[in-house]
Amino acid sequence: MTPDASRAHEERLAYVRAQVAFSLLTLRKEHGWSVYDVEERTGVSRSTLSRIERQLTDPTMSVLIRVCWAYGCSASSLLSRAEQHTASDPVPRPTSQDRLDASPPEGGGS
């Protein structure tokens, strides 16, 4: 693979990863769920969920499947939609409000 092709693949991968994270965040908000709610429904820790939504880590396949099932969709459909985006699309980034939504409530925690 040429350096240009390798760079293009890495850029494409970065966009798909960002789209997956943003889609999971969007699904959670559409359901009106907190990360605590998703944790209860999936068994995936809220810290892991938060890190995925903020694009700090990628979900494993089993985590992605469990979270997608909780939202009533398949991992394959979520990935397919993510791959349809192109490098010319803006990379979705969580907003400061999204970060607040993923934070533990006052006085609560861990």
Contacts in CASP RR format, 6 or more apart in sequence:
PFRMAT RR
TARGET T0000
AUTHOR 0000-0000-0000
METHOD contacts of the structure
MODEL  1
MTPDASRAHEERLAYVRAQVAFSLLTLRKEHGWSVYDVEERTGVSRSTLS
RIERQLTDPTMSVLIRVCWAYGCSASSLLSRAEQHTASDPVPRPTSQDRL
DASPPEGGGS
1 9 0 8 1.000
8 87 0 8 1.000
11 87 0 8 1.000
12 87 0 8 1.000
14 91 0 8 1.000
15 85 0 8 1.000
15 86 0 8 1.000
15 87 0 8 1.000
15 89 0 8 1.000
15 91 0 8 1.000
16 79 0 8 1.000
16 82 0 8 1.000
16 83 0 8 1.000
16 85 0 8 1.000
17 55 0 8 1.000
17 58 0 8 1.000
18 55 0 8 1.000
18 91 0 8 1.000
18 92 0 8 1.000
18 93 0 8 1.000
19 81 0 8 1.000
19 82 0 8 1.000
19 83 0 8 1.000
19 85 0 8 1.000
19 92 0 8 1.000
20 58 0 8 1.000
20 59 0 8 1.000
20 64 0 8 1.000
20 78 0 8 1.000
20 79 0 8 1.000
20 82 0 8 1.000
21 52 0 8 1.000
21 53 0 8 1.000
21 54 0 8 1.000
21 55 0 8 1.000
21 92 0 8 1.000
21 94 0 8 1.000
22 92 0 8 1.000
22 93 0 8 1.000
22 94 0 8 1.000
23 78 0 8 1.000
23 81 0 8 1.000
23 82 0 8 1.000
24 49 0 8 1.000
24 52 0 8 1.000
24 53 0 8 1.000
24 59 0 8 1.000
24 67 0 8 1.000
24 78 0 8 1.000
25 53 0 8 1.000
25 94 0 8 1.000
25 98 0 8 1.000
27 71 0 8 1.000
27 73 0 8 1.000
28 34 0 8 1.000
28 35 0 8 1.000
28 38 0 8 1.000
28 53 0 8 1.000
28 71 0 8 1.000
29 101 0 8 1.000
31 37 0 8 1.000
31 71 0 8 1.000
33 41 0 8 1.000
34 101 0 8 1.000
35 46 0 8 1.000
35 49 0 8 1.000
35 50 0 8 1.000
35 53 0 8 1.000
35 101 0 8 1.000
35 102 0 8 1.000
36 46 0 8 1.000
38 44 0 8 1.000
38 46 0 8 1.000
38 49 0 8 1.000
38 67 0 8 1.000
38 70 0 8 1.000
39 45 0 8 1.000
39 46 0 8 1.000
39 49 0 8 1.000
41 70 0 8 1.000
42 49 0 8 1.000
42 63 0 8 1.000
42 66 0 8 1.000
42 67 0 8 1.000
42 69 0 8 1.000
42 70 0 8 1.000
43 66 0 8 1.000
44 63 0 8 1.000
44 66 0 8 1.000
44 67 0 8 1.000
46 102 0 8 1.000
46 104 0 8 1.000
48 57 0 8 1.000
48 59 0 8 1.000
48 63 0 8 1.000
49 67 0 8 1.000
49 102 0 8 1.000
50 102 0 8 1.000
51 57 0 8 1.000
52 58 0 8 1.000
52 59 0 8 1.000
52 63 0 8 1.000
53 94 0 8 1.000
53 98 0 8 1.000
53 102 0 8 1.000
54 94 0 8 1.000
54 98 0 8 1.000
54 99 0 8 1.000
54 102 0 8 1.000
55 93 0 8 1.000
55 94 0 8 1.000
59 67 0 8 1.000
61 75 0 8 1.000
64 75 0 8 1.000
64 78 0 8 1.000
65 75 0 8 1.000
68 74 0 8 1.000
68 75 0 8 1.000
68 77 0 8 1.000
68 78 0 8 1.000
94 102 0 8 1.000
104 110 0 8 1.000
END
